Amino acid sequence: MAREGRNKEGPVLVCRNVKVSGRRTSLRMEPYIWDSLKEICEREELSLNQICTEIDQRRGEANLTASIRVFIVSYFRNAIGSQGFSEDGPSPILRKAMDDAIPLFDDEDQAS
């Protein structure tokens, strides 16, 4: 079981298992990052697995945990910039955050 808090090396990371693109993987991130990701999942009415899969499919060669962190920052920045969150279910904020933080790469972009 992962510990929370700080140690001599810095903040303790919490390890959790998620299914990304149908495969089980472990992600190690700070508790605050997990809390932020959970809040986004609740706001967008999507599962953790769904959001992580979407990020995974867009990240190209980038590290998945780093891509998740960038997505979280982008999501909340876009939420503030668009005068709040939509109350009508999934908002355009989710799509814009994905596009800004983790742009889609086509096969030609990944080859270069």
N, C-alpha and C positions, 0 to 999 in steps of 0.2 A: 504494500500500500504506500502511496506517495505521501510525503510530508508536505505541509504548507509552512510558509514562513521564510526565514533567511538563514543561511549558513555562511561559513567563511568565504565560500566561492561566489556568493550572491544569492539571488532569489531561488528558492526551490521550485523546480518544475513539476507539474502534475502530469502523470502519464495516464492517458485514457485510450481505450480501443474504440475505433470507429470503422464503419464499412465505407470504403471509398471505391467507387466504380465496381461495386460488388465484391471487393476483396477486403479482408480484415487487416487493419494496420494500427499501429500505436503512434500517438502524437504526444509530444512532451511540450507543454506550454505553461506559462504562468497562470495562477488561479484567476487573476483579473481578466486575462484573455479568454479563458474558458467562460467566465461569467458574461463577458461582452458577446461572445459567440452565441451563448444560450439566449440572451436577450434578443439578438437579431432573429434567431430561429423562432422565438415566440411571436415577435412582431410580424414576421413574414409567413407564419403558419407553415413552416418547413421543418423537416427533421435535421438534426446535426449531420446525419449521413448525406442527405440531399444537398445541403450547402457545401459540405466538404467535397462531394463528388463534382459539383459545378465548378468549384475553384480548381480542383485537380484537372478537369478537362480543359481549363483555360491557361494553366500556368506555364506551359512550355517546359523549359529546362530549369525553371526556378524551383527552389525548395518549397515543399508543401506548407510547412509551418510558417515560413517567412511569408508566403503568399496569403495565408490566412490572416496573419497580423496586418499586412498591408490592406487587405479587403476590409477588415474591421475599421481601421482608421478611415478609409475611403467611405465606407457606409455611413459612419456617424458625421463625417464632414459634409457629405451630401445631404444628410438629414437636416443639419443645421442650415445649410445653404438654401434648402427648399422650403423653409418655414415650417418645419415639423414633419411628422409622419402621417401617412394616409391612414385613416380609420376604416377604409373600405377593403381590407384584405391586403394581399401582396401589393406593394407600392412600386412605382418606378425607381425608387431609391435603390432597391436591390439590384435591378438591371444596370443602373448607372454606376453603382459601386463596383459591380463585377467588371463592367467595361473599362472603368478608370483604373482599377487596381490590377486586374488580370486580363489584359486584352486578348481576344482570340487570335491564335496564330493559325494561318493556313499552312498547308504542306510546304509551300514555296518559302514562307518566312522561316520555318523551322530548319530548312535545308541550308540557309545562309549563316 
